[in-house]
Protein backbone atom coordinates (compact mmCIF):
# COMPACT_ATOMS: atom_id res chain seq x y z
CA UNK A 1 0.00 0.00 0.00
CA UNK A 2 1.12 3.56 -0.71
CA UNK A 3 -0.27 7.03 -0.09
CA UNK A 4 -2.13 8.42 -3.08
CA UNK A 5 -0.04 11.59 -3.34
CA UNK A 6 3.17 9.55 -3.28
CA UNK A 7 1.82 7.27 -6.02
CA UNK A 8 1.03 10.30 -8.21
CA UNK A 9 4.49 11.75 -7.62
CA UNK A 10 6.19 8.45 -8.43
CA UNK A 11 4.12 8.16 -11.61
CA UNK A 12 5.52 11.49 -12.74
CA UNK A 13 2.24 13.42 -12.53
CA UNK A 14 3.63 16.15 -10.29
CA UNK A 15 5.76 16.66 -7.21
CA UNK A 16 4.33 15.25 -3.99
CA UNK A 17 3.20 18.68 -2.81
CA UNK A 18 1.64 19.52 -6.17
CA UNK A 19 -0.06 16.11 -6.15
CA UNK A 20 -1.69 17.03 -2.84
CA UNK A 21 -3.11 20.13 -4.52
CA UNK A 22 -4.45 18.05 -7.42
CA UNK A 23 -6.20 15.78 -4.91
CA UNK A 24 -7.70 18.75 -3.01
CA UNK A 25 -9.06 20.12 -6.27
CA UNK A 26 -11.07 16.91 -6.77
CA UNK A 27 -9.28 15.90 -9.95
CA UNK A 28 -8.35 12.40 -8.75
CA UNK A 29 -10.53 9.29 -8.67
CA UNK A 30 -9.75 5.87 -7.21
CA UNK A 31 -11.90 3.04 -8.57
CA UNK A 32 -14.41 5.63 -9.80
CA UNK A 33 -14.66 7.45 -6.46
CA UNK A 34 -13.50 11.06 -6.28
CA UNK A 35 -10.87 11.63 -3.60
CA UNK A 36 -10.31 15.05 -2.02
CA UNK A 37 -8.64 14.22 1.30
CA UNK A 38 -4.97 13.53 1.89
CA UNK A 39 -3.43 10.31 3.15
CA UNK A 40 -5.65 7.83 1.31
CA UNK A 41 -3.82 4.52 0.89
CA UNK A 42 -4.04 2.65 -2.41
CA UNK A 43 -2.76 -0.61 -3.86
CA UNK A 44 -1.01 0.34 -7.13
CA UNK A 45 -1.42 -3.21 -8.44
CA UNK A 46 -5.17 -3.47 -7.80
CA UNK A 47 -6.68 0.03 -7.67
CA UNK A 48 -7.52 2.11 -10.74
CA UNK A 49 -6.38 5.72 -10.40
CA UNK A 50 -7.36 8.51 -12.79
CA UNK A 51 -6.41 12.19 -12.96
CA UNK A 52 -8.74 14.39 -15.00
CA UNK A 53 -10.17 11.17 -16.40
CA UNK A 54 -6.80 9.80 -17.52
CA UNK A 55 -5.76 6.37 -16.24
CA UNK A 56 -2.47 6.61 -14.36
CA UNK A 57 -0.09 3.67 -14.62
CA UNK A 58 2.44 3.13 -11.84
CA UNK A 59 5.93 4.14 -12.88
CA UNK A 60 8.36 1.28 -13.26
CA UNK A 61 11.49 2.06 -11.30
CA UNK A 62 14.94 1.40 -12.69
CA UNK A 63 18.17 1.22 -10.70
CA UNK A 64 21.55 1.02 -12.40
CA UNK A 65 25.21 1.04 -11.42
CA UNK A 66 27.49 2.73 -13.93
CA UNK A 67 31.25 3.07 -14.32
CA UNK A 68 31.69 6.76 -15.03
CA UNK A 69 34.73 7.55 -17.18
CA UNK A 70 36.97 10.52 -16.55
CA UNK A 71 35.82 13.61 -18.45
CA UNK A 72 32.11 12.80 -18.19
CA UNK A 73 29.71 15.10 -16.31
CA UNK A 74 26.98 13.86 -13.96
CA UNK A 75 24.64 16.76 -14.75
CA UNK A 76 21.52 16.22 -16.87
CA UNK A 77 22.36 19.01 -19.35
CA UNK A 78 25.42 20.98 -20.37
CA UNK A 79 25.34 24.13 -22.50
CA UNK A 80 28.88 23.40 -23.70
CA UNK A 81 27.76 20.02 -25.08
CA UNK A 82 30.30 18.05 -23.06
CA UNK A 83 29.90 14.31 -22.49
CA UNK A 84 27.21 13.41 -19.94
CA UNK A 85 26.59 10.31 -17.85
CA UNK A 86 23.11 10.14 -19.35
CA UNK A 87 24.65 9.58 -22.78
CA UNK A 88 25.79 6.16 -21.53
CA UNK A 89 22.40 5.11 -20.11
CA UNK A 90 19.03 4.06 -21.63
CA UNK A 91 17.34 7.29 -22.73
CA UNK A 92 13.77 6.05 -22.28
CA UNK A 93 14.28 5.25 -18.57
CA UNK A 94 14.69 8.95 -17.64
CA UNK A 95 17.43 8.17 -15.14
CA UNK A 96 18.98 10.79 -12.87
CA UNK A 97 22.47 10.45 -11.36
CA UNK A 98 22.44 9.68 -7.64
CA UNK A 99 24.91 12.00 -5.98
CA UNK A 100 27.97 13.28 -7.77
CA UNK A 101 31.37 12.43 -9.13
CA UNK A 102 33.23 15.44 -10.47
CA UNK A 103 34.28 15.57 -14.11
CA UNK A 104 37.85 14.48 -13.40
CA UNK A 105 36.83 11.53 -11.21
CA UNK A 106 35.93 7.98 -12.25
CA UNK A 107 34.15 4.97 -10.91
CA UNK A 108 30.90 3.76 -9.44
CA UNK A 109 27.79 5.89 -9.56
CA UNK A 110 24.11 4.96 -9.36
CA UNK A 111 21.32 6.33 -11.54
CA UNK A 112 17.59 5.89 -11.00
CA UNK A 113 14.12 7.32 -11.58
CA UNK A 114 13.16 6.60 -7.95
CA UNK A 115 13.50 9.81 -5.94
CA UNK A 116 13.07 8.11 -2.56
CA UNK A 117 15.91 5.70 -3.33
CA UNK A 118 18.14 8.58 -4.45
CA UNK A 119 17.44 10.46 -1.20
CA UNK A 120 18.38 7.44 0.91
CA UNK A 121 21.69 7.11 -0.94
CA UNK A 122 22.66 10.78 -0.79
CA UNK A 123 21.26 12.22 2.46
CA UNK A 124 23.98 12.62 5.13
CA UNK A 125 21.73 11.28 7.91
CA UNK A 126 21.93 7.77 6.45
CA UNK A 127 25.76 7.83 6.52
CA UNK A 128 26.11 5.43 3.61
CA UNK A 129 29.83 4.64 3.29
CA UNK A 130 31.54 5.24 -0.04
CA UNK A 131 35.05 3.96 -0.74
CA UNK A 132 37.57 5.66 -3.04
CA UNK A 133 41.00 4.74 -4.38
CA UNK A 134 43.14 7.85 -4.70
CA UNK A 135 46.46 8.29 -6.47
CA UNK A 136 48.33 11.23 -4.96
CA UNK A 137 51.40 13.09 -6.16
CA UNK A 138 53.80 13.14 -3.25
CA UNK A 139 54.36 11.19 -0.06
CA UNK A 140 51.31 10.54 2.12
CA UNK A 141 52.34 9.77 5.69
CA UNK A 142 50.41 7.94 8.38
CA UNK A 143 50.11 11.16 10.44
CA UNK A 144 48.52 12.78 7.37
CA UNK A 145 45.99 9.94 7.11
CA UNK A 146 45.17 10.26 10.80
CA UNK A 147 44.64 13.99 10.32
CA UNK A 148 42.20 13.33 7.45
CA UNK A 149 40.09 11.11 9.72
CA UNK A 150 40.10 13.74 12.46
CA UNK A 151 39.01 16.41 10.01
CA UNK A 152 40.63 19.24 8.08
CA UNK A 153 39.28 22.69 7.25
CA UNK A 154 39.17 23.99 3.68
CA UNK A 155 37.84 27.51 3.16
CA UNK A 156 35.87 27.37 6.38
CA UNK A 157 34.33 23.93 5.76
CA UNK A 158 35.30 20.86 7.78
CA UNK A 159 36.09 17.80 5.66
CA UNK A 160 36.61 14.35 7.16
CA UNK A 161 37.17 10.76 6.06
CA UNK A 162 35.77 7.99 8.26
CA UNK A 163 38.71 5.74 7.31
CA UNK A 164 42.03 6.38 5.54
CA UNK A 165 44.52 3.66 4.59
CA UNK A 166 47.81 3.77 2.69
CA UNK A 167 47.63 1.03 0.04
CA UNK A 168 51.12 1.52 -1.39
CA UNK A 169 53.76 4.10 -2.28
CA UNK A 170 56.45 4.19 -4.96
CA UNK A 171 58.75 7.15 -5.03
CA UNK A 172 56.77 10.25 -5.91
CA UNK A 173 53.31 8.63 -5.83
CA UNK A 174 51.09 7.38 -3.01
CA UNK A 175 47.98 5.22 -3.31
CA UNK A 176 45.35 5.71 -0.64
CA UNK A 177 41.95 4.20 0.17
CA UNK A 178 39.44 6.58 1.75
CA UNK A 179 35.97 5.94 3.15
CA UNK A 180 33.52 8.85 3.35
CA UNK A 181 29.88 9.12 4.35
CA UNK A 182 29.21 12.57 2.88
CA UNK A 183 29.34 13.87 -0.67
CA UNK A 184 30.58 17.44 -0.48
CA UNK A 185 31.78 19.05 -3.69
CA UNK A 186 35.30 17.88 -4.67
CA UNK A 187 35.74 16.83 -1.04
CA UNK A 188 38.68 14.45 -1.43
CA UNK A 189 40.68 16.77 -3.68
CA UNK A 190 40.15 19.60 -1.19
CA UNK A 191 41.20 17.40 1.74
CA UNK A 192 44.55 16.62 0.14
CA UNK A 193 44.94 20.22 -0.97
CA UNK A 194 45.02 21.28 2.69
CA UNK A 195 48.12 19.07 3.02
CA UNK A 196 49.74 20.49 -0.13
CA UNK A 197 49.15 17.22 -1.95
CA UNK A 198 47.67 16.89 -5.45
CA UNK A 199 45.22 14.16 -6.46
CA UNK A 200 46.27 12.58 -9.77
CA UNK A 201 43.51 10.01 -10.07
CA UNK A 202 40.33 9.41 -8.09
CA UNK A 203 38.17 6.29 -8.50
CA UNK A 204 35.09 5.42 -6.45
CA UNK A 205 35.12 1.65 -6.01
CA UNK A 206 32.21 1.00 -3.64
CA UNK A 207 28.90 2.47 -2.43
CA UNK A 208 27.47 0.72 0.61
CA UNK A 209 27.82 -3.00 -0.14
CA UNK A 210 27.87 -2.51 -3.94
CA UNK A 211 31.31 -2.76 -5.52
CA UNK A 212 32.53 -1.48 -8.88
CA UNK A 213 34.16 -4.85 -9.48
CA UNK A 214 34.96 -5.68 -13.09
CA UNK A 215 32.36 -3.35 -14.63
CA UNK A 216 34.11 -1.83 -17.67
CA UNK A 217 34.59 1.91 -18.00
CA UNK A 218 31.58 3.53 -19.67
CA UNK A 219 29.31 0.53 -19.06
CA UNK A 220 26.38 -0.02 -16.70
CA UNK A 221 24.39 -2.84 -15.15
CA UNK A 222 21.10 -3.07 -13.29
CA UNK A 223 21.29 -3.41 -9.53
CA UNK A 224 20.06 -6.75 -8.23
CA UNK A 225 16.97 -7.00 -6.03
CA UNK A 226 19.21 -7.95 -3.11
CA UNK A 227 21.43 -4.90 -3.66
CA UNK A 228 18.43 -2.58 -3.86
CA UNK A 229 16.86 -3.98 -0.67
CA UNK A 230 20.16 -3.74 1.20
CA UNK A 231 20.69 -0.12 0.14
CA UNK A 232 17.11 0.79 1.08
CA UNK A 233 17.61 -0.67 4.55
CA UNK A 234 20.63 1.54 5.16
CA UNK A 235 20.21 3.40 8.43
C-alpha positions as CSV (number, residue, x, y, z in Angstrom):
1,X,0.0,0.0,0.0
2,X,1.1,3.6,-0.7
3,X,-0.3,7.0,-0.1
4,X,-2.1,8.4,-3.1
5,X,0.0,11.6,-3.3
6,X,3.2,9.5,-3.3
7,X,1.8,7.3,-6.0
8,X,1.0,10.3,-8.2
9,X,4.5,11.8,-7.6
10,X,6.2,8.4,-8.4
11,X,4.1,8.2,-11.6
12,X,5.5,11.5,-12.7
13,X,2.2,13.4,-12.5
14,X,3.6,16.2,-10.3
15,X,5.8,16.7,-7.2
16,X,4.3,15.3,-4.0
17,X,3.2,18.7,-2.8
18,X,1.6,19.5,-6.2
19,X,-0.1,16.1,-6.2
20,X,-1.7,17.0,-2.8
21,X,-3.1,20.1,-4.5
22,X,-4.5,18.1,-7.4
23,X,-6.2,15.8,-4.9
24,X,-7.7,18.7,-3.0
25,X,-9.1,20.1,-6.3
26,X,-11.1,16.9,-6.8
27,X,-9.3,15.9,-10.0
28,X,-8.3,12.4,-8.8
29,X,-10.5,9.3,-8.7
30,X,-9.7,5.9,-7.2
31,X,-11.9,3.0,-8.6
32,X,-14.4,5.6,-9.8
33,X,-14.7,7.5,-6.5
34,X,-13.5,11.1,-6.3
35,X,-10.9,11.6,-3.6
36,X,-10.3,15.0,-2.0
37,X,-8.6,14.2,1.3
38,X,-5.0,13.5,1.9
39,X,-3.4,10.3,3.2
40,X,-5.6,7.8,1.3
41,X,-3.8,4.5,0.9
42,X,-4.0,2.6,-2.4
43,X,-2.8,-0.6,-3.9
44,X,-1.0,0.3,-7.1
45,X,-1.4,-3.2,-8.4
46,X,-5.2,-3.5,-7.8
47,X,-6.7,0.0,-7.7
48,X,-7.5,2.1,-10.7
49,X,-6.4,5.7,-10.4
50,X,-7.4,8.5,-12.8
51,X,-6.4,12.2,-13.0
52,X,-8.7,14.4,-15.0
53,X,-10.2,11.2,-16.4
54,X,-6.8,9.8,-17.5
55,X,-5.8,6.4,-16.2
56,X,-2.5,6.6,-14.4
57,X,-0.1,3.7,-14.6
58,X,2.4,3.1,-11.8
59,X,5.9,4.1,-12.9
60,X,8.4,1.3,-13.3
61,X,11.5,2.1,-11.3
62,X,14.9,1.4,-12.7
63,X,18.2,1.2,-10.7
64,X,21.5,1.0,-12.4
65,X,25.2,1.0,-11.4
66,X,27.5,2.7,-13.9
67,X,31.3,3.1,-14.3
68,X,31.7,6.8,-15.0
69,X,34.7,7.6,-17.2
70,X,37.0,10.5,-16.6
71,X,35.8,13.6,-18.4
72,X,32.1,12.8,-18.2
73,X,29.7,15.1,-16.3
74,X,27.0,13.9,-14.0
75,X,24.6,16.8,-14.8
76,X,21.5,16.2,-16.9
77,X,22.4,19.0,-19.4
78,X,25.4,21.0,-20.4
79,X,25.3,24.1,-22.5
80,X,28.9,23.4,-23.7
81,X,27.8,20.0,-25.1
82,X,30.3,18.1,-23.1
83,X,29.9,14.3,-22.5
84,X,27.2,13.4,-19.9
85,X,26.6,10.3,-17.9
86,X,23.1,10.1,-19.4
87,X,24.7,9.6,-22.8
88,X,25.8,6.2,-21.5
89,X,22.4,5.1,-20.1
90,X,19.0,4.1,-21.6
91,X,17.3,7.3,-22.7
92,X,13.8,6.0,-22.3
93,X,14.3,5.3,-18.6
94,X,14.7,9.0,-17.6
95,X,17.4,8.2,-15.1
96,X,19.0,10.8,-12.9
97,X,22.5,10.5,-11.4
98,X,22.4,9.7,-7.6
99,X,24.9,12.0,-6.0
100,X,28.0,13.3,-7.8
101,X,31.4,12.4,-9.1
102,X,33.2,15.4,-10.5
103,X,34.3,15.6,-14.1
104,X,37.8,14.5,-13.4
105,X,36.8,11.5,-11.2
106,X,35.9,8.0,-12.2
107,X,34.2,5.0,-10.9
108,X,30.9,3.8,-9.4
109,X,27.8,5.9,-9.6
110,X,24.1,5.0,-9.4
111,X,21.3,6.3,-11.5
112,X,17.6,5.9,-11.0
113,X,14.1,7.3,-11.6
114,X,13.2,6.6,-7.9
115,X,13.5,9.8,-5.9
116,X,13.1,8.1,-2.6
117,X,15.9,5.7,-3.3
118,X,18.1,8.6,-4.4
119,X,17.4,10.5,-1.2
120,X,18.4,7.4,0.9
121,X,21.7,7.1,-0.9
122,X,22.7,10.8,-0.8
123,X,21.3,12.2,2.5
124,X,24.0,12.6,5.1
125,X,21.7,11.3,7.9
126,X,21.9,7.8,6.4
127,X,25.8,7.8,6.5
128,X,26.1,5.4,3.6
129,X,29.8,4.6,3.3
130,X,31.5,5.2,0.0
131,X,35.1,4.0,-0.7
132,X,37.6,5.7,-3.0
133,X,41.0,4.7,-4.4
134,X,43.1,7.8,-4.7
135,X,46.5,8.3,-6.5
136,X,48.3,11.2,-5.0
137,X,51.4,13.1,-6.2
138,X,53.8,13.1,-3.2
139,X,54.4,11.2,-0.1
140,X,51.3,10.5,2.1
141,X,52.3,9.8,5.7
142,X,50.4,7.9,8.4
143,X,50.1,11.2,10.4
144,X,48.5,12.8,7.4
145,X,46.0,9.9,7.1
146,X,45.2,10.3,10.8
147,X,44.6,14.0,10.3
148,X,42.2,13.3,7.5
149,X,40.1,11.1,9.7
150,X,40.1,13.7,12.5
151,X,39.0,16.4,10.0
152,X,40.6,19.2,8.1
153,X,39.3,22.7,7.3
154,X,39.2,24.0,3.7
155,X,37.8,27.5,3.2
156,X,35.9,27.4,6.4
157,X,34.3,23.9,5.8
158,X,35.3,20.9,7.8
159,X,36.1,17.8,5.7
160,X,36.6,14.3,7.2
161,X,37.2,10.8,6.1
162,X,35.8,8.0,8.3
163,X,38.7,5.7,7.3
164,X,42.0,6.4,5.5
165,X,44.5,3.7,4.6
166,X,47.8,3.8,2.7
167,X,47.6,1.0,0.0
168,X,51.1,1.5,-1.4
169,X,53.8,4.1,-2.3
170,X,56.4,4.2,-5.0
171,X,58.8,7.2,-5.0
172,X,56.8,10.2,-5.9
173,X,53.3,8.6,-5.8
174,X,51.1,7.4,-3.0
175,X,48.0,5.2,-3.3
176,X,45.3,5.7,-0.6
177,X,41.9,4.2,0.2
178,X,39.4,6.6,1.8
179,X,36.0,5.9,3.2
180,X,33.5,8.8,3.3
181,X,29.9,9.1,4.4
182,X,29.2,12.6,2.9
183,X,29.3,13.9,-0.7
184,X,30.6,17.4,-0.5
185,X,31.8,19.1,-3.7
186,X,35.3,17.9,-4.7
187,X,35.7,16.8,-1.0
188,X,38.7,14.4,-1.4
189,X,40.7,16.8,-3.7
190,X,40.1,19.6,-1.2
191,X,41.2,17.4,1.7
192,X,44.5,16.6,0.1
193,X,44.9,20.2,-1.0
194,X,45.0,21.3,2.7
195,X,48.1,19.1,3.0
196,X,49.7,20.5,-0.1
197,X,49.1,17.2,-2.0
198,X,47.7,16.9,-5.4
199,X,45.2,14.2,-6.5
200,X,46.3,12.6,-9.8
201,X,43.5,10.0,-10.1
202,X,40.3,9.4,-8.1
203,X,38.2,6.3,-8.5
204,X,35.1,5.4,-6.4
205,X,35.1,1.7,-6.0
206,X,32.2,1.0,-3.6
207,X,28.9,2.5,-2.4
208,X,27.5,0.7,0.6
209,X,27.8,-3.0,-0.1
210,X,27.9,-2.5,-3.9
211,X,31.3,-2.8,-5.5
212,X,32.5,-1.5,-8.9
213,X,34.2,-4.9,-9.5
214,X,35.0,-5.7,-13.1
215,X,32.4,-3.4,-14.6
216,X,34.1,-1.8,-17.7
217,X,34.6,1.9,-18.0
218,X,31.6,3.5,-19.7
219,X,29.3,0.5,-19.1
220,X,26.4,0.0,-16.7
221,X,24.4,-2.8,-15.1
222,X,21.1,-3.1,-13.3
223,X,21.3,-3.4,-9.5
224,X,20.1,-6.7,-8.2
225,X,17.0,-7.0,-6.0
226,X,19.2,-7.9,-3.1
227,X,21.4,-4.9,-3.7
228,X,18.4,-2.6,-3.9
229,X,16.9,-4.0,-0.7
230,X,20.2,-3.7,1.2
231,X,20.7,-0.1,0.1
232,X,17.1,0.8,1.1
233,X,17.6,-0.7,4.5
234,X,20.6,1.5,5.2
235,X,20.2,3.4,8.4
